[in-house]
């Protein structure tokens, strides 16, 4: 699944619907945010929730590459990159440094 436009509170319902439709299929889910425009906290919260829901179903939800650009800035400002939370850090950064 690819997000290439802005994903903010103004259109988060569209992103939610897209993620829900992917969960109707079996298997793991990969999210491509390489060409993501603007992002805000609602998108981060949506992906966090989807990641947890996937884990509860025994599935994986991963980013195709580490968060960068606007998404990385939101993660940093929102305090989502605590190095003590290894699962979250691995999901967002793929083991890379957030700096």
N, C-alpha and C positions, 0 to 999 in steps of 0.2 A: 504494500500500500504506500502510495507516494503522496506527500503533502508538498505542494509547490507554490501555494499562494499564502496569503496572510491567514493565520488562524488565531483569532482573538475572540473576546466575549461577543463581538458583533455577529460572528458566524460559527460559534462553537457547536451549535446544534447540528450543523452540516457535518462537522468533523466527528461528532458523536455518532451520528447515523452511519457514517462510513465505517467507523470502527465496529459498530454493532453488526453490520452486514458481514464483515470479515469473520467475526466470531461465530456466525452461523455455519461456516465451513470448518471442517476438521483440520487439525495440524497447527503448526506454529505460525506466528505472524511476524513479519519484518516490516518495520516502518522506515520509510525513506524520507528524511528531512533535509536532504542535501540542498534542495532548491527552495526551502521554506523561506518565505518573506518575513513578515513580522509575526511574533508569537507573544502571548502573554501568559499570565499565571493560569488562566483557565485551560489552556492547552497542556501545560505541564501537569496540572491536576488530572485532566482527562487521561493522559498517558500513564500516570502513576496508578490510577484506578484500573485501567485496562491491563496493566502489567500484573497487578495483584489478582485480578479476575482470571487472567490466563493461568497464573500459578495455581490458583484454587482448582482449576480444571485439569491440571497436569500438563499444561501447554506452556510454551515460551512466547514472549513478546519481546522483540529486540529492535534496537535501532540499527539501520544498515551501516552507520558509521557514527563516531562520537558526536555528541551535540557540539554545535559551533554557532558563531554569529549571534543573531538575536535570541535564539533559544538558549544558548550558553549564558548570555547576559541575564536572562530571566531566572535561570537556575541559580546563578551566583547571587543575584539580588534577593531571591526568595529563600535562600538557605537550604537548597536541596542537595548540596554537594558536600555534606558532612563526610569526611574520610572514614569515620567510624562506621558508617552504614555502607558496608562493602557491596551488598546487592544493588543498592540504589546507585552507588558510584559506578559499578561495573555496567549497569544498564545505560546510564547517561554518558559515561566517558570511555567505556571499553578499557579501563585500566590506565588511561592517560591522566595527566595532571590537568586541573581545571584552570590553570593560569594562562 
